[in-house]
Amino acid sequence: MSEIKSLADQLRSKIKPMDGAAEKDQKAKKIEDSEVSEKSAPPPKIPPILELLRTYDNSDHKSMVHVRFGAKTLQTMNHFKMATGIDVTKLVAYAVRELFTLHPELKTIIKQFIQKLD
C-alpha cells in the first residue's frame, strides 16, 4: 500500500530534482556573472568629500566635547568609519567647521551674545 503513489506524488518527485538542479544552475550563473562584472567594472570613483576629510588635519585639536547622537546617527558614523577608515572625531570636527563656514550668521549670533555679556 505504501508503494502506491498518487499521480500528484509522482509529479512532485519528478519536479523536485529538476528544480534543485535548475536552482543550482541559476545560482552558478549568477556567481559567474557577478565575477565577470566585478573584473570588468572600473573601480568606483572616490567622492571629493572623502579626499577633503582624509586631508583634514585635526591633530592639533586638543579640546574635547561630549556630544550625544541618536542611535541611527551613531551607527551610520561607525559604519562610515569602517567603510572609509576615517575617524569619527575627524568627521565631526570637519562637519562643525564647515557648518560655521557655510553659515556665518551663527558666528554673528555668538559675537552678539558675548558683547551683551561685557
N, C-alpha and C positions, 0 to 999 in steps of 0.2 A: 504494500500500500504506500509506503514512504517513497518508493522508487517512482511512482507515478507522479509526473509533474503536469501542472496545468499548462496550457498554452502560454499564459502570461509569464509563468515562471521560466519557461524555456526561452522566451524572448528576452526577459531580463538577464538571464545568464549569458546570452549571446551579445547583448548590448554592452554590458559592464566591461568585458575585456576590451572591446573596441573603444569605449570611452576612455579607459585608462591609457591605452596606447595613444589615442588621439591627443589627450591632455599632455602626455609626456612629449609628444612631437611638438605641440604648440609651445610648451614651456622651453624646450630646447631651441626652437626657432626664435623665441623672444630673447633668450640669452645671447644667441648668436647675433641677432640684430642689434642688441644693445652694445655688445662688444665691438661690432663693426662701427656703429655710430660714435662710440667713445674714442676709437682710434682715429676716425676720420674727422671728428669735430675739432675745430680750433679751440685752444684754451680760452676760458672765459676772460673777458676784459675786466680789469680791475677798475672799479669806480674811482674817480678822482678824490672823493671824500676819504677813502681808505688811505690814500697816499698822504693826504693832509693830516689825518690822525696819526699815521705812523711817524711822520716827521715832526709832529708837535712835541716840543720838549717841556716836560713838567718835572725834570729832575731837580730844579732849584726851588720847587714849591715845598715849603716846609709846614705850612699851616694846614690843619685838618678840620673838617666839619662833619658832624654826624648827620646823615640825611636818611630819611625814610622814603622808601619806594613801595609801590604796590607790588603784590606777588608776581603778577604778569610782567610788569616792567622789569623787575629784578631778574626774572627768569630770562627775559629777552636779552638783557645786558650780559648775563652769564653765558648765554648761547652765542652772543656776539663775540665774547672773549674767546670761546672755544673755536669759533669759525674763523676768526681773523688773527688771533694771538695778540690783540690789542687790549691792554689792561683797562679795566672798568674805570679806575681813577683817572686815567688819561682821557677816556671818553667823556666823563663828566666834566673834567676841568676844561676840555676843549669846548664842550657844549655851552657851559656857563660863559666862557669868554666870548663865544660867538653870539650868545643871547644879548650881552651888554653891548657888543659891537653893532649888531643889527638894530637894536632898539635903544638909541642914546637917550630917549626920554626917561628911561629907568635911572640913568645916572643923574639926570636933572632932578628927578624926584628925591634922590638920595642927598644931593647937594642942598636943595631947599630945606630938607629936614635938618641937616647939620647946621645950616645958617640959623634956623629957628632956635636951636639949642644954645647957640652962642649968644 
